[in-house]
């Protein structure tokens, strides 16, 4: 075999090796892809998270301070409201003060197309409340500001207890009618 023939044989063999190599690598990659376990997204990736501002009491509970949190959001507006208020009920970080009585629960939440958000709490909200007018004002403002800050379209908040309107939470402020968000900012 002369020199020219050897070069052709080497070139053809090299080309054949490259083609076989690509074919082999492609088959292996396909095999590996089929063997790799699929990752299941976390609930937060499926539903999504959203940053919200929750309002808690300052030390002494006579004024409010916002605290940023990420909450899981869902498709239905009622579920978003529940997620936000569940986080508010979970309490503040160490530099803020909890305003809700222990054991308070949000039973139901819905709002009308006219901009009124109805929040139905268990009886603990009123029966477990301990505090004066400053604390009651801070609690009401926390409820209303949290809605106004995080729920576009909410103009008023109606506080219910066990499905019924209540005159007051702690005896100092009238909550019998819907509260205007703008008045509680």
N, C-alpha and C positions, 0 to 999 in steps of 0.2 A: 504494500500500500504506500503510495507516495504521499508526500506532505499535504497536498491539496485535498486528497481523499480523506486523510486523517482529520483535517480541519472540518470538513463537511460532516463526518461521522460524529465528531465532538459537538458541533453546533446542533445537529439533529438530536443527539442524546441529551444535551443540555436543555433544549427546548422541550423535549418530551418529559424530562424530569421536572421542569417548571410547571407544565400543564398538569402532570400527575400530582405534584405538590399542592397546587391550587385546588384541585378536585378533592384531595384528601383533607385539606384544611377546611374547606367548605362543608364537607360531610361531618367532620369532627365538631365544628362550630354549631351545626344544626343539632347534633347529638347532645352537646353541652347545654344548648339553650333549652332543649326538652327536659334535661335533668335538673336544671336550676329551679328551686322552689320559687313560686310567685309570692311576692310580699303582699300581705293584706293590709290595706290602709287602716290607720287608727280611726276611731270614731270622729275625732276632730278633723281629720282629712276628708272623711265622707260627708260630714255635715257642715264643716267650716267653723272657724272661730272669728270672733269680732272683738275689737277693743271697745270697752265701755267705761264711762266714769260713774262711779258709785259715790254717794254722799254719806259720810259718817260724821259723828260728832268729834269735835276737838276736845282735848282734856277739859273737863268741866261740863261738857255737852251743851254749851250755850251758843255755839255756832257750828258751821259745817265746813268740811274740807273734802275736796274730791280725791278719790283714789282710783287709779287706772287698773283695770283687770281685763284679761282675755276670757271671754265666755264662749261656750259652744252655742252656736245658733242653728236653728232648724228652719224648715220651710214655713210652717204655720206661724203667723204673728203671735198667737197666744203662747206658743212654745217659746218664742223668743222672749216674751215678757216674763214667763216663768223662769227662764234661764237667768235673766238679769236680776230678778228679785230673789231668786234662790241664792245667788252670789251675794247680794246685799244682806240677806238674812244670815249667811255664813259668818258675817262679822268682818271687822276691819283688821288691818295690820296692827302691830303693837303701838304705833304712834297715834292711833285714832281710838274713838270710843264707840262701843256698840250702843245703839239707841232702842232697838226692839227688845221687848221682854223675851227672855228665854222661852223657847217652845212656840214662838209665833210662826205660823205657816201661811203661805199664800194658797188659798183653796182654788181660786178660779181667777182668770183674767180675760178680759175681752174689751174691744173698743168699737165704737160706732163710727160710721162714715162722717159723722159731724164732729169728730175730734175728741170725744170723751172716752177716756180709759177708765174702765171699772176694775177695781182691785178688791177681791173678796177674801178677807182674812179670817182666821179662826178667832174664837173669843179671847184667846190669850192676849191679843193686841190690846184690848181694852181692860180685861180683868187682871192682867199681869202688869199693867203699866204702873210704874212707881216714879214719881218725879213731879216737879213743879211746872210752871208755865214755860220756862226757858227750854226745859227738856222736851215738853210736848211740842212746842214750836219747832224745835230741831228735828224731832221725829217726823212730823208732818212735812216739813220742808225737805227732808231726806227722801221721802216717798215721792213727792211731787217733782223735785229737781231731777231725781234719777230718771223719771219718765220723760221729762221735758228735754233732758240732755241727750237721751239715747233712742228715743222713739219719735222719729219725724212724723208730724201730723197730729200729735197729741197736744191738745190745747187745754184740756181740763182733765182732772183726775177725781174720780168718785170713790171714796173709801166705804166699803161695805164690810160688815161683820156677820158671818154665817148667812150671807145672802140678803141682809137687811141694812138699810142706811142707819147710821148711828149719829147721835147729836154731837158727841165729843169722844175723844180717846181718853183724855185724862181730866176733863172737867174745865179746861181753860179756853179751848178754841172750838168754834162751831165747824163741824165737818158734815153737816146734814145735806148740804148741796155740793155739787161739783166744785173743786178748787181750781182756779185759773192758774195755769203754769206761770204766766208772766208775773203774777202777783207774788209768787214764792221764790223768785230768782234772787 
